[in-house]
Amino acid sequence: MNDWRRIRKGVSLALMLALPALTGCLWHTRRVPKAVMPVNVLTATPQQLVQIINQQYDAVNSMFAAVTFTATQGGSLKGSEKTIAPFSGYIWIQKPESLRVIGYVPVVHTQAFDMASDGKTFKLWIPPKNEAVEGTNAVGEESSNSFENMRPYMFFDSLLIPKIGPDDLLTVTGDSNTVVDPKTKKLEIEPEYLLTVESRQGDSSLLLVHRVIHFSRLNLRPSEEDVYDQNGQIQTQALYGPLQTYGTELFPGTITLRWPLQQQQILITLEKLKVNLPVTSDTFTVTIPKGANVRVLH
């Protein structure tokens, strides 16, 4: 046994002594693009990140936006991808959960759809098909039609990130992405914070992840929100583009909504934005005409 130990020590020592002489033969060095770290990287405590989200939420009671929608269906799971021509529309939201979205057919600018929700139920009117859809905001039974599993709250919670409550369990971690600057074409490192919002399942020790909010450490503003379902899968992803000025408001110029499970994506480009305008109750009401074919989703 002692002889075996002496042999192992001898082999280890020989390799250590020989390594410097072998590196020139066994190692190969090649140049790779060097990523640059930003000069000004901001720091924040978990409490400050929570405060940023809650202050943004509290500052907005209602919102009106004139937008352009660009929808994409399909992807690698389906083997094909189809992008629908951009079309214009309007979005209204009012806390706590009221939402209205209207879209128009490209070129002819007739109404393509009109959808309203009070946070519990919704109505969707599709004039070109003379068809209407009614249902609850929560998906009770999964449909084979992936579009029918997309509900209004997925839009609302992405446009106005929900407030973080005192009973939410939080975890903050650091991460970074390497991206190509569109102007300089150079690699840049984008450091970020990830704020994970969780809750405990009953009395068990199991934690359920509800959402992960990504903060850019260049400006401490949300750059992405990942919303998870009950099975721990990402249900909705919202990616926030560069900030733009709309009057006195700073807001992302684009919001990309992705539904990975359904292979659906909608790019929302904000043309106009106004907050805290007075709204009436009929702002969030859709009238379905008589004779329309009405389907009910559960």
Buried (B, 14 or more C-beta within 10 A) or exposed (E): EEEEEEEEEEEEEEEEEEEEEEEEEEEEEEEEEEBEEEEEEBEBEEEEBBEBBBEBBEEBBBBBBBBBBBBBBBBEEEEEEEEEEEBBBBBBBBBEBBBBBBBBBEEEEEBBBBBBBBBEEBBBBBBEEEBBBBBBBEBEEEEEEBEBBBBBBBBBBBBBBBBBEEEBEBEBEEEEEEEEEEEEEEBBEBBBBBBBBBEEEEEEEEEBBBBBBBBBBBEBBBBBBBBBBEEEEBBBBBBBBEEEEBEEBEBBBBBBBBBBBBBBBBBBBBEEBEBEEEBEEEBBEBEBEEEBEEEEBE
